[in-house]
Structure formats: structure tokens, C-alpha cells
Amino acid sequence: MRTQSPARTLLGVLGIAAALTASACGSTDESGTAEPSPGGLTSTTSEAATTTTTAATTTTTTTAPSPTGTTTAHPDRCLIGELQVTLGQPSGAAGSQEIPLIFTNTGTRDCILHGYPGVSYVAAPDGPQVGAAAERDGGTETPVTVAPGARATAAVRATVVQNYPADTCGPTPVAGFRVYPPNDTGSVFLPYPTTGCSQTGVKQLSVQPVTG
């Protein structure tokens, strides 16, 4: 039986260790690719805010007032276009004159006069008003139906303005009357030369409602 020397035994041990080391290295994953650890990625979703703007639409309806005296509002009313307006014979009284206003229906239909005419002095046929307009002077307002060719009347009382102090009245020559039928905006000029008061605080005219 042969006895191995210590040197040879050491070489054998070293050879076995080297072989084991090589075997361990060869067992490594063939892919050689390491999976990276997922990073802390943050996914942010931004929702777009949707703003709906509704334009406010404003519709303004303007209703114009009906002019006084329109046949639409009062189809049975007598209008200036179908009336002849004249002055009757004045009659004297203490300090005043009473003058009838005569409304004759020149149209082709029955129509109604109801209430007080508008009356004022004017400086000329198309001139400005002089002083205060006629005040309403009592009486009962009763609708008056005026047939074609028929008449209705209203009395105007004109004060003799010379009875007022001049500084209170402001005497002014006038050419006549501006007359409006009841509830109408149309008017006519009626000649009646006289003297009126230019001061509006003086009662120079009064009128009564239309009668049949």
C-alpha cells in the first residue's frame, strides 16, 4: 500500500474546491437579465373642467299706450275726423259770456260723445295756448249718441278778463279757441277774437259736459 505525500493531498483538495466554484458559477440564470424593481410611478389624470355658459337672452316687449280716441280702443267714439265743430250764438251774463260748442256728426255711422271737451285760448290758429285751459264746471257726464247729421252741444263760459287786475291777469289778445272733442287727441281751431289772461293762475274759461 502506497502512502500519498502531504503535498499531493493539498493539491487534490484545491482541485475539488475549484471544481465546486465553477459549478456554482455555471448555475446562474441564463438570461442574465435582472427584472428592475418597479419605480414609484405616479399616474395623474386631469379632468378638464367643462364650463357651459348659457347666454341670457332678454326679450323686452314694449307696449305703446293706445292714443286717446282710437277706434280700436273705443270703436263707437266720435272722432274729430267725423265731426264738424262750430260755435253757437254767445249769450251774455254778469262778467262772462256763455258760448255753445256744437258737434255735428258728418260721418256715416252713429257715434258717441261722452264727457268734457278740451278748450283753451290760443294766440293764433296754429299758435301757442294763452293762459289756463278751461276748467270742468259741474254737470252730469252722460253718453250722447250722435246719428249722422245730428248734433250735440257743450257750453263754454268765458270770463270777461278785464274784471281782473292787469298784473294778476296779464291781458293778452287771443285769436280763438283750440277745441278737442271728449276723449280725443285731435283738435280744431275756432275763431273767437277776444282778450285772455296770460297768467295761468286765473280762471278764464270753464266748460260743461256734452249733452244731446
WOKA-V415854 format. One record per run of one state. SS is the DSSP state (h for helix, s for strand, l for the rest). FROM is the first residue (numbers start at 1). TO is the last residue. If there is no record, write none. Layout:
BEGIN
SS	FROM	TO
SS	FROM	TO
END
This chain:
BEGIN
l	1	5
h	6	26
l	27	76
s	77	77
l	78	79
h	80	82
s	83	87
l	88	90
s	91	93
l	94	95
s	96	105
l	106	110
s	111	113
l	114	117
s	118	122
l	123	128
s	129	130
l	131	134
s	135	136
l	137	143
s	144	146
l	147	150
s	151	159
l	160	160
h	161	163
l	164	165
h	166	169
l	170	170
s	171	180
l	181	186
s	187	197
l	198	204
s	205	207
l	208	210
s	211	211
l	212	212
END
